[in-house]
């Protein structure tokens, strides 16, 4: 299997791969959606040397299994055929390898809607949150994507693709999507109090940025300027005291942010 192939060449890959190639492979795997922004940031920000970055990358991909490992091998062949040949890599199935069973349910690029009979049955249940046709039409979601930071080194490559896919999903679920880009923490406070939140039967808040466990970073964040938005503030702004109109209504909060152990300013790419 391909993950075993990567394990076999791990030492030589760490020794021979360049920093430039590591970054190219990260971009490729991010575009394939085999890695997310947080994982790519972690490879670069949590490791201070080229060898550690290479170890982190190859181990991260190996743990994701055969498909991710095959894609990395293919990208390595496209990016650096010489290194691919030196490592003696192949992503062909090994003799006797049993192919994985086919999933009975094919993947779809669009939302698969429920049937009318299922919908009507669930609406009659006392255990299901009541949703009216009127409230369905007033749904709203906030989608906040921080891509371009004051420190250009922190630019989140591929963030626009994540934003595009998330917007498509939210709209397919019936939500009006209010989008904002490259915001500071102060502006995030304002959006957490958006008046349309009071008119919806439920709300999504999606924030994609850099950050750490307790907070999300605004685009002006630096060691000297702590442009931070505490995660607890999201819950507080949507809670019953500050937004009584959302009391007892579903609130789904999605945060995509790197939570590496090292602060980004402690990392220097040389």
TORKOL-4160 file (C-alpha; in steps of 0.2 Angstrom, whole numbers, padded with zeros to 4 digits, m for minus):
270
<pt num="1" X="0000" Y="0000" Z="0000"/>
<pt num="2" X="0006" Y="0018" Z="m0003"/>
<pt num="3" X="0007" Y="0022" Z="0015"/>
<pt num="4" X="0019" Y="0008" Z="0018"/>
<pt num="5" X="0029" Y="0015" Z="0003"/>
<pt num="6" X="0031" Y="0032" Z="0012"/>
<pt num="7" X="0036" Y="0023" Z="0028"/>
<pt num="8" X="0049" Y="0013" Z="0018"/>
<pt num="9" X="0057" Y="0029" Z="0011"/>
<pt num="10" X="0054" Y="0041" Z="0026"/>
<pt num="11" X="0072" Y="0043" Z="0031"/>
<pt num="12" X="0079" Y="0046" Z="0013"/>
<pt num="13" X="0064" Y="0058" Z="0010"/>
<pt num="14" X="0068" Y="0068" Z="0025"/>
<pt num="15" X="0086" Y="0069" Z="0020"/>
<pt num="16" X="0084" Y="0074" Z="0002"/>
<pt num="17" X="0068" Y="0084" Z="0001"/>
<pt num="18" X="0070" Y="0103" Z="0000"/>
<pt num="19" X="0060" Y="0116" Z="0009"/>
<pt num="20" X="0053" Y="0123" Z="m0008"/>
<pt num="21" X="0047" Y="0106" Z="m0012"/>
<pt num="22" X="0039" Y="0103" Z="0005"/>
<pt num="23" X="0029" Y="0119" Z="0002"/>
<pt num="24" X="0024" Y="0114" Z="m0015"/>
<pt num="25" X="0018" Y="0097" Z="m0009"/>
<pt num="26" X="0008" Y="0106" Z="0005"/>
<pt num="27" X="0000" Y="0117" Z="m0008"/>
<pt num="28" X="m0005" Y="0102" Z="m0019"/>
<pt num="29" X="m0012" Y="0092" Z="m0004"/>
<pt num="30" X="m0021" Y="0107" Z="0002"/>
<pt num="31" X="m0029" Y="0109" Z="m0015"/>
<pt num="32" X="m0034" Y="0091" Z="m0015"/>
<pt num="33" X="m0042" Y="0094" Z="0002"/>
<pt num="34" X="m0032" Y="0080" Z="0009"/>
<pt num="35" X="m0024" Y="0093" Z="0021"/>
<pt num="36" X="m0033" Y="0108" Z="0029"/>
<pt num="37" X="m0026" Y="0125" Z="0033"/>
<pt num="38" X="m0023" Y="0120" Z="0051"/>
<pt num="39" X="m0012" Y="0105" Z="0046"/>
<pt num="40" X="m0002" Y="0114" Z="0033"/>
<pt num="41" X="0001" Y="0128" Z="0045"/>
<pt num="42" X="0006" Y="0116" Z="0058"/>
<pt num="43" X="0019" Y="0108" Z="0047"/>
<pt num="44" X="0027" Y="0125" Z="0044"/>
<pt num="45" X="0024" Y="0134" Z="0060"/>
<pt num="46" X="0027" Y="0120" Z="0073"/>
<pt num="47" X="0044" Y="0114" Z="0066"/>
<pt num="48" X="0060" Y="0125" Z="0065"/>
<pt num="49" X="0070" Y="0115" Z="0053"/>
<pt num="50" X="0068" Y="0107" Z="0036"/>
<pt num="51" X="0071" Y="0090" Z="0042"/>
<pt num="52" X="0057" Y="0092" Z="0055"/>
<pt num="53" X="0045" Y="0099" Z="0042"/>
<pt num="54" X="0048" Y="0084" Z="0031"/>
<pt num="55" X="0045" Y="0071" Z="0045"/>
<pt num="56" X="0029" Y="0080" Z="0050"/>
<pt num="57" X="0023" Y="0081" Z="0032"/>
<pt num="58" X="0026" Y="0063" Z="0028"/>
<pt num="59" X="0020" Y="0056" Z="0044"/>
<pt num="60" X="0004" Y="0066" Z="0043"/>
<pt num="61" X="0000" Y="0060" Z="0026"/>
<pt num="62" X="0004" Y="0042" Z="0030"/>
<pt num="63" X="m0008" Y="0042" Z="0045"/>
<pt num="64" X="m0022" Y="0047" Z="0033"/>
<pt num="65" X="m0020" Y="0031" Z="0024"/>
<pt num="66" X="m0018" Y="0024" Z="0006"/>
<pt num="67" X="m0027" Y="0037" Z="m0004"/>
<pt num="68" X="m0018" Y="0052" Z="0003"/>
<pt num="69" X="m0001" Y="0043" Z="0002"/>
<pt num="70" X="m0004" Y="0039" Z="m0016"/>
<pt num="71" X="m0008" Y="0057" Z="m0020"/>
<pt num="72" X="0007" Y="0063" Z="m0011"/>
<pt num="73" X="0018" Y="0051" Z="m0021"/>
<pt num="74" X="0010" Y="0057" Z="m0038"/>
<pt num="75" X="0013" Y="0075" Z="m0033"/>
<pt num="76" X="0031" Y="0071" Z="m0029"/>
<pt num="77" X="0033" Y="0063" Z="m0046"/>
<pt num="78" X="0026" Y="0078" Z="m0055"/>
<pt num="79" X="0036" Y="0091" Z="m0044"/>
<pt num="80" X="0053" Y="0082" Z="m0043"/>
<pt num="81" X="0054" Y="0066" Z="m0055"/>
<pt num="82" X="0072" Y="0064" Z="m0050"/>
<pt num="83" X="0069" Y="0063" Z="m0031"/>
<pt num="84" X="0054" Y="0051" Z="m0035"/>
<pt num="85" X="0066" Y="0040" Z="m0045"/>
<pt num="86" X="0079" Y="0040" Z="m0032"/>
<pt num="87" X="0067" Y="0035" Z="m0019"/>
<pt num="88" X="0061" Y="0021" Z="m0029"/>
<pt num="89" X="0043" Y="0025" Z="m0026"/>
<pt num="90" X="0028" Y="0017" Z="m0033"/>
<pt num="91" X="0009" Y="0018" Z="m0029"/>
<pt num="92" X="0004" Y="0002" Z="m0038"/>
<pt num="93" X="m0006" Y="m0010" Z="m0028"/>
<pt num="94" X="0005" Y="m0024" Z="m0020"/>
<pt num="95" X="0003" Y="m0042" Z="m0026"/>
<pt num="96" X="m0012" Y="m0050" Z="m0017"/>
<pt num="97" X="m0018" Y="m0033" Z="m0010"/>
<pt num="98" X="m0037" Y="m0034" Z="m0008"/>
<pt num="99" X="m0046" Y="m0019" Z="m0015"/>
<pt num="100" X="m0057" Y="m0010" Z="m0003"/>
<pt num="101" X="m0075" Y="m0013" Z="m0005"/>
<pt num="102" X="m0085" Y="m0001" Z="m0015"/>
<pt num="103" X="m0096" Y="0011" Z="m0005"/>
<pt num="104" X="m0114" Y="0008" Z="m0009"/>
<pt num="105" X="m0118" Y="0026" Z="m0008"/>
<pt num="106" X="m0109" Y="0036" Z="m0022"/>
<pt num="107" X="m0102" Y="0053" Z="m0017"/>
<pt num="108" X="m0111" Y="0069" Z="m0023"/>
<pt num="109" X="m0105" Y="0086" Z="m0027"/>
<pt num="110" X="m0122" Y="0093" Z="m0022"/>
<pt num="111" X="m0133" Y="0091" Z="m0006"/>
<pt num="112" X="m0144" Y="0076" Z="m0007"/>
<pt num="113" X="m0161" Y="0082" Z="0000"/>
<pt num="114" X="m0172" Y="0072" Z="0011"/>
<pt num="115" X="m0189" Y="0065" Z="0004"/>
<pt num="116" X="m0205" Y="0073" Z="0008"/>
<pt num="117" X="m0211" Y="0058" Z="0017"/>
<pt num="118" X="m0196" Y="0058" Z="0029"/>
<pt num="119" X="m0198" Y="0077" Z="0031"/>
<pt num="120" X="m0216" Y="0076" Z="0036"/>
<pt num="121" X="m0214" Y="0061" Z="0047"/>
<pt num="122" X="m0200" Y="0070" Z="0057"/>
<pt num="123" X="m0210" Y="0086" Z="0059"/>
<pt num="124" X="m0223" Y="0077" Z="0068"/>
<pt num="125" X="m0211" Y="0071" Z="0081"/>
<pt num="126" X="m0211" Y="0079" Z="0098"/>
<pt num="127" X="m0193" Y="0076" Z="0100"/>
<pt num="128" X="m0188" Y="0086" Z="0084"/>
<pt num="129" X="m0185" Y="0105" Z="0085"/>
<pt num="130" X="m0200" Y="0113" Z="0077"/>
<pt num="131" X="m0197" Y="0123" Z="0061"/>
<pt num="132" X="m0210" Y="0132" Z="0051"/>
<pt num="133" X="m0210" Y="0137" Z="0033"/>
<pt num="134" X="m0209" Y="0155" Z="0038"/>
<pt num="135" X="m0193" Y="0152" Z="0049"/>
<pt num="136" X="m0185" Y="0142" Z="0035"/>
<pt num="137" X="m0186" Y="0158" Z="0024"/>
<pt num="138" X="m0177" Y="0169" Z="0037"/>
<pt num="139" X="m0162" Y="0158" Z="0040"/>
<pt num="140" X="m0145" Y="0167" Z="0041"/>
<pt num="141" X="m0127" Y="0162" Z="0042"/>
<pt num="142" X="m0111" Y="0172" Z="0045"/>
<pt num="143" X="m0096" Y="0166" Z="0035"/>
<pt num="144" X="m0080" Y="0175" Z="0040"/>
<pt num="145" X="m0064" Y="0171" Z="0031"/>
<pt num="146" X="m0047" Y="0179" Z="0036"/>
<pt num="147" X="m0035" Y="0176" Z="0021"/>
<pt num="148" X="m0024" Y="0191" Z="0019"/>
<pt num="149" X="m0015" Y="0196" Z="0035"/>
<pt num="150" X="m0004" Y="0211" Z="0038"/>
<pt num="151" X="0010" Y="0199" Z="0039"/>
<pt num="152" X="0011" Y="0192" Z="0021"/>
<pt num="153" X="0019" Y="0176" Z="0028"/>
<pt num="154" X="0003" Y="0171" Z="0036"/>
<pt num="155" X="m0007" Y="0172" Z="0020"/>
<pt num="156" X="m0019" Y="0157" Z="0020"/>
<pt num="157" X="m0017" Y="0149" Z="0003"/>
<pt num="158" X="m0032" Y="0140" Z="m0003"/>
<pt num="159" X="m0044" Y="0149" Z="0009"/>
<pt num="160" X="m0055" Y="0155" Z="m0005"/>
<pt num="161" X="m0059" Y="0137" Z="m0010"/>
<pt num="162" X="m0064" Y="0133" Z="0008"/>
<pt num="163" X="m0075" Y="0148" Z="0008"/>
<pt num="164" X="m0083" Y="0144" Z="m0009"/>
<pt num="165" X="m0087" Y="0126" Z="m0003"/>
<pt num="166" X="m0094" Y="0132" Z="0014"/>
<pt num="167" X="m0105" Y="0145" Z="0006"/>
<pt num="168" X="m0112" Y="0132" Z="m0006"/>
<pt num="169" X="m0116" Y="0120" Z="0008"/>
<pt num="170" X="m0125" Y="0134" Z="0019"/>
<pt num="171" X="m0135" Y="0140" Z="0004"/>
<pt num="172" X="m0140" Y="0122" Z="0000"/>
<pt num="173" X="m0147" Y="0121" Z="0018"/>
<pt num="174" X="m0158" Y="0136" Z="0015"/>
<pt num="175" X="m0147" Y="0149" Z="0024"/>
<pt num="176" X="m0144" Y="0167" Z="0018"/>
<pt num="177" X="m0125" Y="0168" Z="0019"/>
<pt num="178" X="m0118" Y="0185" Z="0025"/>
<pt num="179" X="m0099" Y="0184" Z="0020"/>
<pt num="180" X="m0085" Y="0195" Z="0026"/>
<pt num="181" X="m0066" Y="0194" Z="0022"/>
<pt num="182" X="m0050" Y="0199" Z="0031"/>
<pt num="183" X="m0058" Y="0206" Z="0047"/>
<pt num="184" X="m0050" Y="0212" Z="0063"/>
<pt num="185" X="m0056" Y="0206" Z="0080"/>
<pt num="186" X="m0065" Y="0222" Z="0083"/>
<pt num="187" X="m0076" Y="0220" Z="0068"/>
<pt num="188" X="m0079" Y="0202" Z="0072"/>
<pt num="189" X="m0087" Y="0208" Z="0088"/>
<pt num="190" X="m0099" Y="0219" Z="0078"/>
<pt num="191" X="m0104" Y="0204" Z="0067"/>
<pt num="192" X="m0107" Y="0193" Z="0082"/>
<pt num="193" X="m0122" Y="0205" Z="0085"/>
<pt num="194" X="m0129" Y="0206" Z="0067"/>
<pt num="195" X="m0147" Y="0210" Z="0068"/>
<pt num="196" X="m0152" Y="0197" Z="0056"/>
<pt num="197" X="m0148" Y="0184" Z="0069"/>
<pt num="198" X="m0164" Y="0189" Z="0078"/>
<pt num="199" X="m0175" Y="0184" Z="0064"/>
<pt num="200" X="m0169" Y="0166" Z="0060"/>
<pt num="201" X="m0174" Y="0150" Z="0068"/>
<pt num="202" X="m0156" Y="0144" Z="0069"/>
<pt num="203" X="m0139" Y="0151" Z="0065"/>
<pt num="204" X="m0122" Y="0145" Z="0058"/>
<pt num="205" X="m0107" Y="0155" Z="0062"/>
<pt num="206" X="m0092" Y="0150" Z="0052"/>
<pt num="207" X="m0075" Y="0158" Z="0056"/>
<pt num="208" X="m0059" Y="0153" Z="0046"/>
<pt num="209" X="m0043" Y="0161" Z="0051"/>
<pt num="210" X="m0027" Y="0158" Z="0061"/>
<pt num="211" X="m0028" Y="0156" Z="0080"/>
<pt num="212" X="m0025" Y="0146" Z="0095"/>
<pt num="213" X="m0036" Y="0136" Z="0107"/>
<pt num="214" X="m0044" Y="0150" Z="0116"/>
<pt num="215" X="m0046" Y="0163" Z="0102"/>
<pt num="216" X="m0046" Y="0167" Z="0083"/>
<pt num="217" X="m0034" Y="0180" Z="0076"/>
<pt num="218" X="m0039" Y="0195" Z="0067"/>
<pt num="219" X="m0029" Y="0200" Z="0051"/>
<pt num="220" X="m0019" Y="0213" Z="0061"/>
<pt num="221" X="m0012" Y="0201" Z="0074"/>
<pt num="222" X="0006" Y="0202" Z="0078"/>
<pt num="223" X="0017" Y="0200" Z="0094"/>
<pt num="224" X="0015" Y="0218" Z="0098"/>
<pt num="225" X="m0003" Y="0220" Z="0092"/>
<pt num="226" X="m0014" Y="0206" Z="0100"/>
<pt num="227" X="m0028" Y="0206" Z="0087"/>
<pt num="228" X="m0038" Y="0192" Z="0095"/>
<pt num="229" X="m0056" Y="0187" Z="0096"/>
<pt num="230" X="m0060" Y="0175" Z="0111"/>
<pt num="231" X="m0070" Y="0160" Z="0106"/>
<pt num="232" X="m0080" Y="0162" Z="0122"/>
<pt num="233" X="m0086" Y="0179" Z="0116"/>
<pt num="234" X="m0095" Y="0170" Z="0102"/>
<pt num="235" X="m0105" Y="0160" Z="0114"/>
<pt num="236" X="m0108" Y="0175" Z="0125"/>
<pt num="237" X="m0114" Y="0186" Z="0110"/>
<pt num="238" X="m0126" Y="0172" Z="0105"/>
<pt num="239" X="m0132" Y="0168" Z="0122"/>
<pt num="240" X="m0149" Y="0172" Z="0130"/>
<pt num="241" X="m0143" Y="0188" Z="0139"/>
<pt num="242" X="m0136" Y="0197" Z="0124"/>
<pt num="243" X="m0147" Y="0189" Z="0110"/>
<pt num="244" X="m0163" Y="0183" Z="0118"/>
<pt num="245" X="m0171" Y="0181" Z="0101"/>
<pt num="246" X="m0160" Y="0166" Z="0099"/>
<pt num="247" X="m0165" Y="0158" Z="0116"/>
<pt num="248" X="m0168" Y="0139" Z="0114"/>
<pt num="249" X="m0164" Y="0140" Z="0095"/>
<pt num="250" X="m0150" Y="0129" Z="0087"/>
<pt num="251" X="m0133" Y="0138" Z="0086"/>
<pt num="252" X="m0120" Y="0129" Z="0076"/>
<pt num="253" X="m0102" Y="0137" Z="0077"/>
<pt num="254" X="m0088" Y="0131" Z="0066"/>
<pt num="255" X="m0070" Y="0137" Z="0068"/>
<pt num="256" X="m0056" Y="0132" Z="0057"/>
<pt num="257" X="m0040" Y="0139" Z="0064"/>
<pt num="258" X="m0022" Y="0132" Z="0067"/>
<pt num="259" X="m0019" Y="0128" Z="0085"/>
<pt num="260" X="0000" Y="0125" Z="0085"/>
<pt num="261" X="0010" Y="0124" Z="0100"/>
<pt num="262" X="0022" Y="0138" Z="0094"/>
<pt num="263" X="0017" Y="0156" Z="0091"/>
<pt num="264" X="0018" Y="0161" Z="0073"/>
<pt num="265" X="0031" Y="0174" Z="0076"/>
<pt num="266" X="0043" Y="0161" Z="0084"/>
<pt num="267" X="0045" Y="0152" Z="0067"/>
<pt num="268" X="0056" Y="0158" Z="0053"/>
<pt num="269" X="0058" Y="0150" Z="0037"/>
<pt num="270" X="0076" Y="0150" Z="0031"/>
